[in-house]
């Protein structure tokens, strides 16, 4: 009789697995595809801004002009955050 008590948990688990209902999986909603706002190719825009910055670093530009270029680069970099 004592030996039968050792098998009782195993039998209970088998009965539970056979009797329980199948698992229902709800359809998961997918997020909308990412869209890029602004320029069609932000990498090209960023490349052009970097080339302009390189040219300005070699020339005699004022600090205000360099800051303006830096602001343009930051805006282009913000546009690249959602890409890739």
Backbone torsions as a table, in degrees:
resi	resn	phi	psi	omega
1	UNK	NA	-41.2	179.8
2	UNK	-65.6	-34.2	178.5
3	UNK	-66.0	-33.6	179.1
4	UNK	-66.7	-28.9	178.7
5	UNK	-68.6	-27.0	177.0
6	UNK	-68.8	-32.0	-178.7
7	UNK	-87.9	-12.4	-178.0
8	UNK	-60.0	-44.2	177.5
9	UNK	-62.1	-37.8	178.8
10	UNK	-65.6	-41.5	178.6
11	UNK	-65.9	-39.4	179.8
12	UNK	-63.4	-40.6	179.2
13	UNK	-66.4	-41.7	179.0
14	UNK	-63.2	-43.5	178.3
15	UNK	-64.2	-41.1	178.9
16	UNK	-61.7	-42.9	-179.1
17	UNK	-67.1	-34.9	-178.3
18	UNK	-78.1	-37.3	-173.3
19	UNK	-84.4	-30.1	-173.0
20	UNK	-64.5	156.3	-178.5
21	UNK	-74.3	155.2	176.1
22	UNK	-67.0	152.5	-178.4
23	UNK	-76.8	133.3	177.9
24	UNK	-101.1	132.1	178.8
25	UNK	-110.9	122.3	178.9
26	UNK	-79.5	148.2	178.2
27	UNK	-66.6	131.9	-178.4
28	UNK	-92.6	132.0	-179.8
29	UNK	-78.4	129.7	-179.3
30	UNK	-90.1	145.6	178.9
31	UNK	-71.0	155.5	178.3
32	UNK	-66.1	153.1	-179.9
33	UNK	-64.6	149.7	-178.9
34	UNK	-70.7	141.5	177.6
35	UNK	-121.5	148.7	178.9
36	UNK	-105.5	122.3	177.8
37	UNK	-98.1	152.7	179.3
38	UNK	95.7	-138.9	-176.9
39	UNK	-65.0	148.7	-178.9
40	UNK	-66.5	-35.3	179.3
41	UNK	-127.7	93.7	-176.9
42	UNK	-65.9	-24.4	179.8
43	UNK	-67.6	-40.3	177.7
44	UNK	-64.8	-41.3	177.8
45	UNK	-61.6	-45.1	179.6
46	UNK	-64.5	-39.0	178.5
47	UNK	-63.8	-41.0	178.6
48	UNK	-65.3	-39.9	178.7
49	UNK	-66.6	-38.6	178.2
50	UNK	-66.1	-38.7	177.2
51	UNK	-63.9	-40.2	178.1
52	UNK	-64.8	-38.0	179.2
53	UNK	-67.0	-40.2	177.6
54	UNK	-63.0	-42.8	179.2
55	UNK	-64.9	-37.5	-178.7
56	UNK	-72.7	-30.1	179.4
57	UNK	-68.6	-31.4	179.6
58	UNK	-80.7	-27.3	-179.1
59	UNK	-89.0	-174.5	178.3
60	UNK	-100.7	91.3	179.4
61	UNK	-112.7	154.8	179.5
62	UNK	-81.0	166.0	179.6
63	UNK	-65.1	-34.5	179.2
64	UNK	-65.0	-39.0	178.1
65	UNK	-67.6	-39.0	177.1
66	UNK	-66.3	-38.1	177.0
67	UNK	-65.8	-36.9	177.9
68	UNK	-64.5	-42.0	176.5
69	UNK	-64.8	-38.4	178.1
70	UNK	-63.5	-39.5	177.1
71	UNK	-63.9	-39.3	177.3
72	UNK	-63.8	-40.4	178.6
73	UNK	-65.2	-40.4	177.9
74	UNK	-63.8	-40.3	178.5
75	UNK	-65.1	-40.0	177.9
76	UNK	-67.1	-38.3	178.4
77	UNK	-66.1	-37.6	176.5
78	UNK	-63.5	-34.6	177.8
79	UNK	-69.2	-23.6	-179.8
80	UNK	-86.4	-8.5	-177.0
81	UNK	-60.6	-37.7	-178.9
82	UNK	-85.5	-5.7	-177.5
83	UNK	-89.5	137.5	174.7
84	UNK	79.5	NA	NA
